[in-house]
Amino acid sequence: MHPELTTLLLFGVATAFSPGPNNIMTSYSSFNFGFKKTIPTMLGVISGWTLLIIFLQAGSVVIFQKFENLQLIIKIIGSIYLLYMAYKLSFLKSSSGQSIIKPVTFLNTFFFQFVNPKSLVVGLIIVSTFIDQNNYLRDCIVITVIYFLMAVGSQTTWCLMGKYLRKFATSKKFTKNFNYTMSFLLIVCVIMFYV
């Protein structure tokens, strides 16, 4: 693993900090509700992602190799959920006609990790590329720690970015446009899963 550690870290930075469903939802939540109310959103992503990595290390790669259709089913479910979230971020109103005033919840982001195509693909690449069967336990621990820290770093960064952008939100139009942009980026994520 030592010679591959630099590659693992670079791959981690590229995948964890790039725009994706988790980062977009965190930024949206922080922009609209502030850092404190976004903490459950971030904790859902971090804990769900870490648990997904542990599951994949424990043998899920073999399951995906055996049942190739399972990956397609998960990709479709994840895509439907993202399209729903994109709709919710932009258009869903409460019965009073006001915008919904709740951030994305812990449970939403926690369980989403298991159907998030980006998380699954990245996790499968990590486990199949960076684990040496001769040092299985050591490599699993290193990967789990590194990707837990990457998740903490990326979620915090995107949350702060959303909070910082809030300072420019001087009108309802700016806020609405920001939410539309986040919705559009989620839709782009779905399209990228199939390209």
Backbone bond lengths (Angstrom), bond angles and torsions (degrees), N, CA, C in turn:
res aa  C-N    CA-C-N  psi(-1)  N-CA   C-N-CA  omega(-1)  CA-C   N-CA-C  phi
1 M - - - 1.463 - - 1.531 110.87 -
2 H 1.338 119.53 -32.42 1.464 120.64 -172.83 1.524 113.71 -54.56
3 P 1.347 119.82 -47.37 1.462 118.56 178.29 1.530 112.48 -64.31
4 E 1.331 115.94 -26.88 1.465 120.28 -177.23 1.527 112.52 -89.91
5 L 1.331 117.38 -3.20 1.469 120.66 -175.79 1.526 111.45 -61.52
6 T 1.315 117.48 -41.61 1.468 120.73 178.87 1.521 110.34 -62.43
7 T 1.330 116.63 -43.84 1.466 120.76 178.26 1.525 110.29 -62.32
8 L 1.325 116.39 -43.22 1.464 121.53 178.70 1.531 110.71 -59.43
9 L 1.336 116.89 -44.67 1.469 121.31 -179.75 1.529 111.05 -65.71
10 L 1.330 117.32 -43.95 1.467 120.54 179.88 1.531 110.82 -64.54
11 F 1.335 115.74 -42.14 1.462 120.14 177.46 1.532 109.70 -62.81
12 G 1.339 116.06 -39.63 1.458 120.82 178.76 1.512 112.70 -62.49
13 V 1.322 117.17 -45.27 1.472 121.27 179.23 1.528 109.81 -63.36
14 A 1.327 116.51 -45.99 1.470 120.71 -178.23 1.522 111.94 -61.74
15 T 1.326 117.05 -41.54 1.472 119.69 -176.34 1.524 112.73 -83.76
16 A 1.325 117.18 -35.69 1.464 119.56 -176.09 1.527 112.78 -76.64
17 F 1.335 117.36 -36.92 1.460 120.18 -173.51 1.525 113.68 -96.41
18 S 1.332 117.91 -8.92 1.466 119.96 178.81 1.529 109.72 -74.74
19 P 1.343 116.67 156.19 1.468 118.63 178.77 1.527 110.70 -60.35
20 G 1.284 115.23 133.09 1.463 122.12 178.00 1.517 107.63 -160.20
21 P 1.307 117.68 174.66 1.469 120.64 -176.11 1.528 113.83 -53.67
22 N 1.341 117.54 -45.25 1.468 119.93 -178.64 1.520 111.67 -62.25
23 N 1.325 116.24 -48.96 1.458 120.73 -177.30 1.521 111.83 -66.05
24 I 1.314 116.79 -37.89 1.465 120.61 179.47 1.528 110.65 -66.53
25 M 1.351 117.08 -43.80 1.471 119.66 179.21 1.534 111.07 -64.66
26 T 1.335 116.86 -37.58 1.467 120.12 179.11 1.523 110.59 -66.56
27 S 1.322 116.60 -44.86 1.460 120.76 179.66 1.527 110.83 -63.15
28 Y 1.332 116.13 -42.90 1.466 120.84 176.87 1.525 110.72 -58.61
29 S 1.323 115.71 -47.93 1.461 120.55 -176.97 1.531 111.35 -63.45
30 S 1.322 116.70 -43.29 1.460 120.83 179.28 1.525 111.73 -66.24
31 F 1.317 116.27 -40.03 1.464 121.10 179.16 1.521 110.67 -60.56
32 N 1.323 116.52 -44.59 1.462 121.02 -174.42 1.521 114.67 -87.14
33 F 1.345 117.76 -27.07 1.464 119.34 -171.73 1.523 114.24 -126.71
34 G 1.321 118.30 -6.40 1.455 121.45 178.96 1.524 112.88 91.90
35 F 1.324 114.61 167.03 1.463 121.79 -175.61 1.525 111.87 -62.28
36 K 1.313 116.43 -49.26 1.476 120.99 -174.08 1.527 112.15 -59.48
37 K 1.325 117.21 -44.30 1.472 120.59 -178.95 1.525 112.09 -74.38
38 T 1.331 116.86 -12.14 1.470 120.64 179.40 1.527 111.81 -91.88
39 I 1.313 117.72 -9.65 1.467 120.80 -179.29 1.536 112.02 -55.86
40 P 1.351 120.31 -45.20 1.478 118.37 177.10 1.530 112.75 -60.73
41 T 1.336 117.77 -36.23 1.462 121.55 176.62 1.521 109.84 -59.56
42 M 1.337 115.98 -48.94 1.464 121.12 -179.09 1.524 111.46 -64.58
43 L 1.327 117.22 -42.76 1.468 120.49 180.00 1.531 111.42 -63.75
44 G 1.339 116.84 -34.92 1.459 120.53 176.57 1.522 111.49 -63.29
45 V 1.339 116.07 -43.98 1.465 120.31 178.35 1.527 110.35 -64.50
46 I 1.329 116.26 -49.69 1.475 121.17 -175.24 1.526 111.35 -62.02
47 S 1.336 117.00 -48.65 1.469 119.37 -177.16 1.533 111.12 -72.06
48 G 1.329 117.84 -39.50 1.463 120.56 178.22 1.522 111.92 -64.75
49 W 1.327 116.76 -42.69 1.471 121.76 179.20 1.525 110.39 -64.08
50 T 1.325 116.99 -45.24 1.467 120.45 -179.55 1.528 110.55 -62.55
51 L 1.331 116.73 -42.86 1.461 120.41 178.81 1.538 110.87 -65.63
52 L 1.322 116.97 -38.09 1.468 120.56 176.90 1.529 110.63 -60.52
53 I 1.335 117.20 -44.48 1.464 120.96 178.99 1.537 110.27 -60.70
54 I 1.325 116.16 -42.46 1.471 120.39 179.66 1.531 110.05 -63.53
55 F 1.336 117.18 -44.26 1.472 120.87 178.34 1.525 111.22 -61.10
56 L 1.331 116.14 -44.85 1.462 119.46 179.96 1.521 111.05 -62.78
57 Q 1.322 116.78 -37.50 1.464 120.07 177.75 1.527 111.27 -68.09
58 A 1.308 115.82 -29.00 1.465 119.80 -176.63 1.525 113.49 -80.72
59 G 1.325 117.80 1.84 1.454 118.10 173.47 1.506 116.63 128.48
60 S 1.323 117.54 3.48 1.461 118.78 179.84 1.520 112.52 -65.42
61 V 1.337 116.79 -24.76 1.467 120.21 178.56 1.527 109.24 -57.99
62 V 1.349 116.24 -41.59 1.468 121.01 179.29 1.528 110.02 -62.93
63 I 1.334 116.40 -40.38 1.467 120.67 179.59 1.524 110.13 -62.63
64 F 1.349 116.80 -45.03 1.463 120.00 179.81 1.524 111.75 -65.22
65 Q 1.325 117.09 -33.09 1.460 119.92 177.68 1.525 110.80 -69.58
66 K 1.324 116.45 -35.58 1.468 121.25 -179.74 1.521 111.76 -74.55
67 F 1.323 115.70 -41.82 1.461 121.46 -176.43 1.525 109.43 -116.04
68 E 1.317 116.27 80.62 1.464 121.01 -176.55 1.527 112.23 -62.90
69 N 1.329 117.57 -31.30 1.460 120.87 179.60 1.526 111.96 -65.92
70 L 1.327 117.27 -24.07 1.463 121.33 179.38 1.523 110.81 -60.68
71 Q 1.329 117.30 -39.98 1.457 120.49 177.84 1.527 111.50 -62.80
72 L 1.335 117.02 -40.38 1.455 120.98 179.08 1.528 110.42 -65.33
73 I 1.328 116.47 -41.98 1.469 120.84 179.17 1.527 110.01 -61.88
74 I 1.329 116.65 -45.09 1.471 120.63 179.35 1.526 110.44 -63.96
75 K 1.321 116.82 -39.51 1.471 120.87 179.25 1.527 110.17 -62.09
76 I 1.334 117.36 -42.22 1.470 121.43 -179.25 1.530 110.31 -67.38
77 I 1.333 117.03 -44.91 1.469 120.42 178.74 1.524 110.35 -61.43
78 G 1.335 116.68 -44.77 1.467 120.91 178.27 1.520 111.92 -61.54
79 S 1.331 116.65 -40.09 1.465 121.09 179.62 1.524 111.18 -65.13
80 I 1.324 116.39 -42.94 1.470 120.63 178.64 1.527 110.06 -61.97
81 Y 1.336 116.22 -42.84 1.466 119.56 179.12 1.530 110.69 -62.89
82 L 1.329 117.78 -42.63 1.465 120.70 179.87 1.528 111.49 -64.09
83 L 1.330 117.04 -40.08 1.462 119.76 177.59 1.528 110.45 -64.59
84 Y 1.324 116.36 -38.49 1.462 120.35 175.65 1.526 110.80 -62.46
85 M 1.352 116.42 -44.24 1.465 120.05 178.92 1.530 110.73 -63.77
86 A 1.331 117.22 -39.73 1.469 120.70 178.26 1.529 110.03 -60.77
87 Y 1.323 116.15 -43.15 1.461 120.69 177.29 1.523 110.45 -62.78
88 K 1.324 115.32 -45.48 1.463 120.33 -177.56 1.524 111.34 -63.32
89 L 1.325 117.22 -40.83 1.462 120.48 -178.91 1.526 111.78 -64.64
90 S 1.325 117.09 -30.01 1.465 119.81 -174.81 1.518 115.15 -100.45
91 F 1.324 116.49 -42.91 1.461 117.95 -164.32 1.516 116.77 -118.86
92 L 1.313 118.18 -21.06 1.457 119.20 -173.20 1.519 111.39 -67.29
93 K 1.311 116.57 129.43 1.473 122.06 179.36 1.519 108.92 -119.36
94 S 1.326 114.22 155.66 1.465 118.92 174.58 1.520 108.31 -79.21
95 S 1.312 116.93 175.34 1.458 120.33 -177.88 1.521 111.91 -64.34
96 S 1.343 117.55 -24.60 1.455 120.47 179.72 1.525 111.81 -82.46
97 G 1.335 116.37 -3.16 1.456 120.24 -179.67 1.521 112.92 89.56
98 Q 1.334 117.06 -5.23 1.457 120.84 178.02 1.516 109.62 -83.75
99 S 1.315 116.39 155.88 1.456 120.01 177.10 1.520 109.61 -64.54
100 I 1.312 116.61 147.98 1.459 121.92 177.08 1.521 108.49 -60.16
101 I 1.338 117.04 135.17 1.459 119.98 -175.36 1.532 111.57 -112.04
102 K 1.320 116.24 43.48 1.462 120.63 177.49 1.518 109.58 -126.55
103 P 1.325 116.78 136.85 1.466 118.56 174.40 1.530 110.60 -75.78
104 V 1.326 115.70 169.13 1.462 120.67 175.43 1.528 107.15 -62.90
105 T 1.330 118.19 133.73 1.460 121.11 -171.41 1.532 113.33 -84.88
106 F 1.325 115.46 166.14 1.462 122.72 175.92 1.522 110.88 -57.12
107 L 1.338 116.17 -49.57 1.473 119.98 -176.96 1.521 111.97 -63.84
108 N 1.352 116.68 -39.02 1.468 119.48 177.71 1.520 111.38 -57.95
109 T 1.333 117.09 -49.74 1.461 119.52 -176.41 1.530 111.88 -76.06
110 F 1.330 117.66 -31.71 1.468 120.69 178.53 1.528 110.34 -62.50
111 F 1.325 116.97 -55.20 1.460 120.62 -176.63 1.528 112.14 -72.22
112 F 1.332 116.76 -25.76 1.453 119.89 178.70 1.527 111.74 -61.87
113 Q 1.332 118.01 -29.07 1.471 120.63 -178.50 1.527 111.51 -57.33
114 F 1.321 116.99 -30.94 1.460 120.97 -174.86 1.530 113.48 -83.08
115 V 1.341 116.66 -8.58 1.469 120.77 174.28 1.529 111.43 -124.77
116 N 1.314 117.44 4.57 1.462 122.13 178.90 1.530 108.18 -77.18
117 P 1.331 117.61 109.88 1.468 119.19 -178.14 1.529 113.66 -55.29
118 K 1.330 118.10 -39.18 1.463 119.62 -179.98 1.527 110.32 -62.66
119 S 1.329 117.20 -46.50 1.471 120.62 179.35 1.523 111.22 -60.31
120 L 1.332 116.62 -44.45 1.461 120.17 -178.29 1.524 112.00 -65.30
121 V 1.325 116.26 -44.70 1.465 119.30 -179.37 1.519 110.44 -64.55
122 V 1.334 116.76 -46.84 1.467 120.47 179.41 1.527 110.06 -61.20
123 G 1.338 116.57 -45.67 1.462 120.39 179.52 1.514 112.67 -60.06
124 L 1.326 116.93 -43.66 1.461 120.92 179.31 1.531 111.57 -64.71
125 I 1.337 116.60 -39.22 1.472 120.07 177.71 1.528 109.94 -64.40
126 I 1.310 116.70 -44.88 1.472 121.07 -179.20 1.529 110.34 -58.90
127 V 1.332 115.46 -52.40 1.461 120.42 -174.72 1.529 111.67 -66.00
128 S 1.329 116.40 -40.06 1.460 118.36 -177.41 1.530 113.14 -79.17
129 T 1.328 117.46 -20.73 1.463 120.55 -175.91 1.529 113.43 -98.76
130 F 1.324 117.29 -38.93 1.462 120.07 -167.81 1.528 115.08 -106.44
131 I 1.317 117.71 4.43 1.468 119.01 178.33 1.520 109.67 -104.33
132 D 1.320 114.94 121.58 1.464 122.32 176.01 1.526 106.77 -92.36
133 Q 1.322 117.16 122.82 1.466 120.69 -176.84 1.531 112.26 -60.71
134 N 1.335 117.79 -24.91 1.466 120.87 178.62 1.523 112.23 -75.08
135 N 1.322 116.71 -22.34 1.478 121.90 178.54 1.531 109.18 -127.86
136 Y 1.316 115.37 46.37 1.461 122.05 -171.37 1.526 112.77 -56.18
137 L 1.334 117.26 -53.30 1.455 120.53 -175.88 1.523 111.26 -63.87
138 R 1.319 117.20 -45.40 1.469 120.96 -179.97 1.530 110.75 -59.82
139 D 1.338 116.30 -47.36 1.460 120.19 -178.45 1.523 111.61 -64.92
140 C 1.333 116.89 -38.35 1.470 120.52 177.99 1.530 111.16 -62.30
141 I 1.329 116.37 -42.59 1.469 120.10 179.66 1.529 110.17 -65.51
142 V 1.336 117.36 -45.44 1.472 121.59 179.84 1.527 110.46 -59.85
143 I 1.323 116.73 -47.06 1.466 121.11 -178.81 1.526 110.94 -63.57
144 T 1.326 117.00 -44.34 1.461 120.59 -179.33 1.524 110.72 -61.25
145 V 1.321 117.75 -45.94 1.466 121.60 -179.53 1.528 110.80 -64.46
146 I 1.338 116.54 -47.92 1.473 120.24 -178.10 1.527 110.91 -61.28
147 Y 1.318 117.39 -45.73 1.461 118.95 -176.33 1.524 112.93 -77.17
148 F 1.307 118.00 -24.01 1.468 120.50 169.83 1.523 108.83 -64.07
149 L 1.333 116.96 -48.03 1.472 120.87 179.68 1.528 111.53 -64.33
150 M 1.325 117.09 -37.79 1.470 120.67 176.53 1.534 110.53 -62.01
151 A 1.326 116.42 -41.03 1.471 120.44 179.56 1.523 110.48 -64.91
152 V 1.333 116.74 -43.77 1.472 120.66 178.11 1.531 109.41 -60.19
153 G 1.336 116.24 -47.32 1.464 120.66 -178.61 1.517 113.45 -63.13
154 S 1.333 116.32 -45.91 1.469 118.91 -177.33 1.521 111.43 -69.30
155 Q 1.330 117.14 -41.61 1.460 119.61 179.79 1.529 111.27 -64.13
156 T 1.323 116.67 -41.83 1.465 120.35 178.29 1.522 110.65 -64.33
157 T 1.332 117.16 -43.45 1.461 121.54 -179.81 1.525 111.65 -61.42
158 W 1.329 116.84 -48.23 1.467 120.24 -178.88 1.524 111.80 -69.26
159 C 1.318 116.79 -31.95 1.465 120.29 176.36 1.532 110.11 -66.37
160 L 1.329 116.79 -46.06 1.464 120.77 178.14 1.523 111.47 -64.30
161 M 1.330 116.61 -35.83 1.466 120.14 177.37 1.532 110.37 -62.16
162 G 1.329 116.18 -45.21 1.464 120.32 178.06 1.512 111.77 -62.40
163 K 1.331 116.03 -42.27 1.468 120.48 179.03 1.526 110.70 -64.71
164 Y 1.338 116.75 -40.98 1.454 120.56 -179.80 1.528 110.95 -65.29
165 L 1.325 117.13 -41.53 1.462 120.38 179.10 1.522 111.81 -62.86
166 R 1.325 116.58 -25.44 1.466 121.45 179.87 1.530 110.85 -60.11
167 K 1.333 117.01 -28.95 1.466 120.82 179.80 1.517 111.59 -62.47
168 F 1.343 116.64 -25.43 1.459 120.77 179.85 1.520 112.14 -88.84
169 A 1.324 115.80 -6.41 1.468 120.11 -176.75 1.520 109.59 -80.86
170 T 1.310 115.69 82.21 1.464 120.19 -177.54 1.520 112.01 -95.18
171 S 1.322 117.19 -2.04 1.464 119.40 -180.00 1.525 109.84 -146.92
172 K 1.321 115.54 162.13 1.461 121.06 176.52 1.526 109.92 -64.25
173 K 1.332 116.48 -31.77 1.464 120.79 -179.60 1.531 110.50 -63.73
174 F 1.347 117.37 -42.50 1.457 120.79 179.02 1.529 110.07 -62.45
175 T 1.336 115.86 -45.92 1.464 120.93 -179.99 1.530 110.75 -61.26
176 K 1.328 115.85 -44.19 1.464 120.20 179.45 1.529 110.55 -62.90
177 N 1.332 116.84 -43.26 1.466 120.71 179.06 1.523 111.84 -64.71
178 F 1.336 117.07 -37.89 1.462 120.48 176.85 1.522 109.87 -62.14
179 N 1.331 117.02 -46.13 1.463 121.06 -179.79 1.529 111.37 -63.60
180 Y 1.339 116.70 -39.70 1.461 119.98 175.83 1.532 110.94 -62.48
181 T 1.335 116.02 -40.78 1.468 120.19 179.01 1.520 111.00 -62.31
182 M 1.338 116.98 -44.36 1.470 120.89 178.48 1.529 110.40 -62.58
183 S 1.331 116.70 -40.24 1.469 120.62 177.67 1.523 110.52 -63.10
184 F 1.324 115.74 -44.13 1.458 120.49 178.95 1.526 110.96 -60.76
185 L 1.330 117.67 -41.88 1.459 121.26 179.84 1.530 111.50 -64.30
186 L 1.319 117.31 -36.12 1.471 119.64 175.55 1.528 110.48 -64.01
187 I 1.331 116.35 -40.63 1.470 120.06 178.46 1.530 109.82 -64.83
188 V 1.335 117.08 -39.89 1.466 120.88 177.05 1.531 109.89 -60.40
189 C 1.351 116.79 -40.63 1.473 120.78 177.22 1.527 110.71 -56.78
190 V 1.332 116.04 -44.94 1.468 120.42 179.73 1.532 110.02 -61.35
191 I 1.321 116.34 -45.25 1.483 119.91 -179.60 1.522 109.62 -61.30
192 M 1.330 117.81 -41.93 1.465 121.89 -177.83 1.528 112.32 -64.34
193 F 1.336 117.41 -27.03 1.460 120.39 178.26 1.528 111.58 -63.84
194 Y 1.345 117.14 -25.44 1.457 121.00 -173.82 1.529 113.26 -108.60
195 V 1.315 117.09 -0.59 1.478 120.75 -179.72 1.503 110.24 -85.59
